[in-house]
Amino acid sequence: MAKKQILLDIMLGGRFICQLKYEGMPFPELINGKVVPVYDAEDLERFVYEKRPSLRGKDIKIEFSNQKT
């Protein structure tokens, strides 16, 4: 499976903080007869904390985005 770039919206307390581009490899899984890319939550969190260390220890929410801000 090719490397695909996805956009992550980072939310803190219900407010938009930033958007990050993640280019990690998804793990292909077979769901209902279709191969679906699945991302590891721990890898996503590690990536966000690497890019934004000030968010470490805070209650953040990571959402997949379909549009660039």
Secondary structure, 3 states (H helix, E strand, C coil): CCCCCEEEEEEECCEEEEEEEECCCCEEEEECCEEEEECCHHHHHHHHHHHCHHHCCCCEEEEEECCCC
